[in-house]
Structures are given as structure tokens and as C-alpha cells.
Amino acid sequence: MLLIKTILFFLKVLFGSIDFLVPKRYDYIAFGSNGGKAASGNALSLYEYLKNDKELKCKYYIRKKNKFLSSYSFSELIFFFRAKIVVITHGEGDFNPLAFSKRKIVINLFHGVPTKGMGYAEKIRTKAAIRNAKNGKSFDYFLCSSKIAAHNINYCINGNKIIYLLCGQPRNDRFFKTDKLRLHKHFSIQILYAPTWKNYKQTDWFPYKNLNLKALNDFLTEHNAAIYLRPHVNEKPVDLKQFLHSNIKILSFNDYPDINEFLLQTDCLITDYSSIYNDFILMDKPVIFLHHDIDEYLTHNSLLFGKNNLWYPGSKPKNEKEFINAISKIVLTKDDGYKKERQLVNRLFHTYEKGDSCKKISQFIKSKSFPKSVREIEL
């Protein structure tokens, strides 16, 4: 392990030095995301929008099978060093083990509105948390869909030198398209159950002692409805067979690598503390929040809004009866009674979401005007 860390350190010093020396081109854009493990989210959406643009040249960097440089040809390395602009979603590790110098313009598109503490705002400031927060020093621009999101980011990474781009998220442009096709919808009502990753325990699926899953499945079957279970990407594989029935299924990463594609087909979301609900409420659809263990959660993690229910617009069942009632109401009426609350939070979280985020970011990049003496830029 020490040998690997030492090699990576010297590689970063080497690549960073090369990057500093190589002349840059403003029309070359290097994309990276998810620690180099996958192409997804905002970076992928913007890449798909720009990849055929005649004024720009774009390349997406991914490590196949997590073997360093196995997917990086010599020409791709040269392209990376010549690219003036890099687009990321997490941090410097999106191109690991490649490293960029201060001569590059770094645009972090991130991956949503932060509601959980990260970096300096984590419950316990581990070395990893502080390291992630210090990553912010390498960002020139940070995309935020509202000033609340910008405030939360700044609080987490102390990004006092970062310039915030006030604009919607590229991955959410799809929610505004008038031709939203639902070709893959197999049930009249589709419910996505997508909990967050808990670093202290495995997900407690359907966390009610007296919940009768067979009866729930019978109800779903009667009304042509289904619940799809989506484990968090960071969670260790676990056998979910005990929960599966004809209308309670698993939604695998092979089926939908990008969960936002499935959100278009989702009528209701069940989650706990995951920020996935931030994107989902853009479509003004019901959310069921499982906050029964919030006190336990807050002993291990932090929530930027604490227990303030304003920011979680939806039912919060405390037992199996309330859980079944919440699902039944949505299946039967498609309404949970939280429409006004949901629309308020949507306006606060997504002030600048208009469905044209890719276009606006593209125009910003093509302008070749990257001011350094402002706090924020409204695209």
C-alpha cells in the first residue's frame, strides 16, 4: 500500500509538471467524473451535448477495470496536457493518476444540491474528509443551481476563492423536455426505493418489524404498481432476495447506470437522507422520507438542514401502518398532500434550473472569458 501511494505521488508530481509546461488550447476540454471509475451525471450530460460541437474537441477519461492508464493512449495523454479546460464532478481524483496544474481552468459541475455534511462539515473530520475539502483549492468554478447550494458548498469546503456558476445542472435538462418518452415503463405506478449510503451499517430495507411484504405486494399487484429497490453504489453487495416479490424488484446498475434516466419513469420516490430527492422534486412528484432513525444517523453523519422538516417535503412514516398508508395514498391518488411544500423547496434548491443548462455552460466555455475577480456568475 505504501509503495502504491509513493508511486502515485511521484506520478502526480510528474504529470503536474508536464501539464504546466505544455501549451494549452481553449477548445480542448477534458472530462472526468466519479474518481475516474465511470462516466455519469452532470459531466456525462454536458459531454454528450458538446461531443459533436465543431468548435470544441472533447475527451472523457475513465480507467477501465481501475487499472491506471489502461484506457489512456499516448494521444489521449497529450490531449489532456493540452486541454485548457477540465470538467469534473468530484475532485482531482477524477483523472487519477493524472494531475493538472494551475494553468488549467477547472470547472466542477458536482452532482447535486448538498444536503449532507461533507468535507469540513462532516460529523467527524477524518483525514479523508479534510483531504476532500482541501480539493476545493484546485477548483476555479463551481456549478450551483441556487445560492443556497452555493452556500452549502462553501460551508463544506471553505471555498472562499471559488467562483460560483449559478446555473441548472446538465443532467436535469432532460426533465424539461416536452418529448419525455416513457417507453420502458412496465407498471402504471412505479416507485423507486433509493436509500443513501450509511458508513456505519448496511441499509435496513423496509425497516418496520410488522410489515407484511406479501400483503404489500398483493396491493401493488392489484393496482398494477411496483417498487424498485436501488442499493447505493458505495454499499457492499447484499442479498435482497428476502424482499423480492412479483411487484417488488431490484433495479440494477446494469439496467440503469444513470439513475436520473429512471427518475423520468418514476411516480414516487422512497428515500431516507439521499440527495436524490433534490433532482426528483423538479418533476413535482411525491417523496416518502424514512427518517425513523434520524437520531442514530446524526450520531454518525451531519445533515446541513438538521431535522428541519421544511427541507424534506413529503410524508415521514414512523411505523408500518403509516408507511402502508403513505404508499396507498400515492398509488390510489398520485397525490401525497405535500405539493405546496415540494414546490417551495424546488424553487429554493433549483432557482436557476430552466432546462437549458448545457447550452449556457457551452456558451460560457466558448466565450473564453473566465473572470477571476467576481464571487458568482449567473449564466
N, C-alpha and C positions, 0 to 999 in steps of 0.2 A: 504493500500500500504506500509506504513512504517513497519507494522507488518510482511508482507511477506518479505521485504528486510532484516529485522532483523533476521528472521528465516533462510533465505538463507545464510546470513553472517556466522551465527553460524554453519550451516551445512557444509559450505566450510572449516571453521576452523577445524571442527571435522574430515571431510573426508581427508583433507590435512594432519592432524596429523597421522591418521591411515595409510595413504599411506606412510608416512615417516618411520613408524615403521615396516611395513610388508616386509619381504624378497622378492626380485624381481627375475623374470625369464626372460632371454633374448628371449626365444622362445614364450613368451606370448605377443601378440600385441592387443591393444585396439584401435578400430576405432571410430571416431566421426566426424560429419560434420554439417554444416548449423545450428549451435546453438542447436543441438540435435533434430531438427524438422524433418529431412529427411536424407536418405542415397542417396548420389548423387555425381557426379563429380569425381575428382581425387581419393578421399578416397574410393568411391564405386568401381571404376575400379581396384584399387590396391587390395582391399579386395576380389573381385571376382577372381583375379589372384592367391591370396595366400590362400584362404579359404580351399583348398584341399591339400595344401602342407604338406607332412608328417613330415617335420622338424619344422613346426610352428603351433601354435594354435592362432586363431583369433576370436574376437568377435566384433560386431558392436553395438554401443549403440545409441538407439533412444528413445525419450519419446513419448509414444503413447498418442494421444489426449492432448499432452502438460501437462499431469499430472505427477508431479515429482515422479520418481521411479516406476511408474506403470508398466514399462516394465523391471525393474531391479529386478531379483530374487536374493536371498541371494548368490547363487553360482556365479552369474554374478558380484556381488559386490566384492566377494573375488578374482575373476579373474582380475578385474580392478586393485585392490590394488597390486596384484602380478605381473602384467604386467610391464616389464621394459620399453617397448616402447609404446608410444601413437602416433597415426597418426590423424591429424586434417586438416581442410580446412579453418577455420576461427580463432578460438581462444579458450581460456579456456572454454568459454560458450558452446562448442560443447559437453561437458559432464555435463553441468549444471543439478543439483546442485553438482555433484561430483567434486572434486578438486584433482589435482595431485601435488606432492611435487617435490623438486629439485632432488630427487633420480631417477626420470623418465627421459627418453630421449624423447624429444618432437620433432616430425618431422611435420612441417606444409607444406602440399602439395599445399595449397592455391587453387585458382580457375581461373587462367589465367594470362595473361600479364597485369599489371596495366597500364591503360591509363588515368584514372580519379583520381583526388586527393582524398586521404583518410587519416585518422589519422591526423598527424601534417600538412599534405599538403592540407587539406580541406579548402574551401574558408573561412568558419567561424569555428574557433576552439571551437566547443561546448564541453561540458563535456563528451558527448558520444564519440566524435571524439578523444579526448585526452585519454579517457579510452581505446578505441580500439587500439590506438597507443602504449600505455603502455603495452598492451598484449604481445608485441614483446619481452619483457624481459623474458617471460617464454618459448620462442622458442629456441631450440638448433640448429635445422637445418631448412632451408627454401628452398623449391624447386623452381628453376627458369630455364626457358627454354632458357635464354640468359643472357648475362652480362648487357644488357640494362634493362631487367626485374629486375635483382638484384639491379641495381642502383635505379630504381624507387621505389622498396620496401624499400630500405634503406632510401631513401629520405622521405618516408611517415611515417615510424615508428622508425626512428633513430636506426636501428638495428645494431649498431656497434659491438656488441658481437655475433651476429648471424653468423653461418657458412652456406654459400650458397651452395646448392647441384645443380650443373649445369647438368641438365638432362631434357628431354622432360616431358610432362605431361601425366600421365597414361591414362586419358580419351581420349587423342588424338591418342593413339596407333591404335585405330580402323580405322583411316583414312589411315593407311599404309598397311592394309591387302589387299591381292590380291583377296580375295573372297568377296569383298563388294557387298552384295546382295541388290537389290532394290525392294524387293518383295512387299512393301507397297506403291510403287509409283503409284498414280492413274492418273496422268497427265504427258504429255510429258515434260512440263516445270513447275517446282514447285518453287514458290518464297515465301520465308519466310520474313514476316514483323515483326521484333522484336525490339522495341524501349527500351531505358533504362528507369529506374525509375527516375522521377523528383520530388524532395521533395517539390516543390513549386506549382505544378499544375498537373492535370491529363494529360495523353497522348493526344495530339492533332492529332488524326488519320487522314491521308490524308489531311495535313494542307494547302490546296490550295482552295481558295474561289470558283473558277470557274471550279473545277474539276468535270467532268461528270462521275460518277461511273458506270452508266448504260452503257455508251459508252465504258468505260474501260473493263467492264465485257463482253460486246459483243466481243471485240477484243480478250480477253483471251479465250473465248469460241471457237471462230473461229480457234484459233491455239492450242487448247487443252492444255491450260495453266491455272494456278490457283495461287492466292495469299492467303497465310495463315496468319492470324493475331494472334500474340502471345503476350498477355499482360505480363508485368513484374510481377514476383512473389510477389513483395512488393506493387504493386499497388492495390488500393481498387477496388473491383468488380464494373464494369461499364457495362451498356447495350450497346452492339455493333451491335444490330440488324439493325440500320440505315445504316451500312456499308456492310451488308451481301448480297451477290447475289449468283447465282449458282456457280460461279467460284471465289468468294471471301468468304473465310470461316474462322472459328475460329479454332485454334489449341489449344486444352485444355490441362491442366496438367494431366488429367486422360488419355488422348490419349498418351502423351509423357512426362512423368515426367522428363526425361533426354533429354534436347533439342538437345544435340550432336548426339543422335541417328537419329533425324530428319534431321540434317545437311547433313548426308550422302545422303539423298534423295532430297536435295535442290540444285537447279540450280543457284539461285541468292538470295542474302540477301539484304533486305532493313532495315537499322537501322539508328540511329542518333549518339549517343555517347556511345553506349553499347560496351563493350569489347568482345561481342560475335563474332565480325568480326575477332578478332585475331585467333580464332580457325578455322573459316571458310576459311580464305585465305590459310590454309595448303592444301586445295584441289584445289587451283588456280582457283577459280570461282568468278564471278563478284559481287561487292558490290555497292549498291546505298546509299549514305550518305545524310540524311536530316539535313543539317546544316543551314537551313534558319533562325533559331532563336539562333544562336551561341552567339550573344552578350547578349541576355537575359539569356541564360544558364550560361554564365560566370559571371553574377552578383550574381548567387546563388551557383555555383559549380566551381571547378577548373579542367582544363584539363592539364595533365602533359606535353603534347606537344603543348599546346596552340592552335593557329589557323594554325599551320604549316601543310599544305596540304600533305606534303610528307608522313606523317604517316597515312593518310586516303586515300588509293589508290582506287579511284572509282569516279564516277560522283557525282556531288553535285547540283542537280536541285534547281533553285531559284523560279520557278513558275510551274504552272500546265503543260504548254507546254513542258518544259524541263523534267519534271517528266515523262510524257507520252512518250516522245522521248527516254528517258533512258530505260524504260521498253520495248518499242517496239524493240529497237536495240538488246536487250538481247534475247527476245522471238524469234526474226527472225534470229539472227546470233549466239546467245550464246556467244557473244564477246562484251565487253564494251570499248575496246581500252586502257585498263589500265593494260595489262598483265605484262609489264616490271616493272611498279611501284609496282604492287602487289607482284611480285616475290622478289623484293628488300626488301620490308618491311617484307615479310615472312622470309627471311634469317636473318634479324636483330632481329625479335621477337622470332624466333624458331631456333636459332643456333644449339641447341643440340637435336632437335626433329629427331629421327631416327625410331620411331615405336617400340622401344624395352624398353620403359621407365619402365614398370612393372618389367621386367626381371632385369634391372640394379638396381632398388631400392631394389628388393628382395635380390640381391647379397650383396648389401651394408648392409642390415639388418642382413643377415646371417653371415656376416664376423665378427660381434661383435666387430668391430674396429670402434670406434667413436672418432676421433681425436678432440681435443679442441683448439689446438694452430695454426690452419690454418684459412685463410679467406674464401676459397672456395674449393670445391672438385668436380672435373669433373668425373662423373660416367661413 
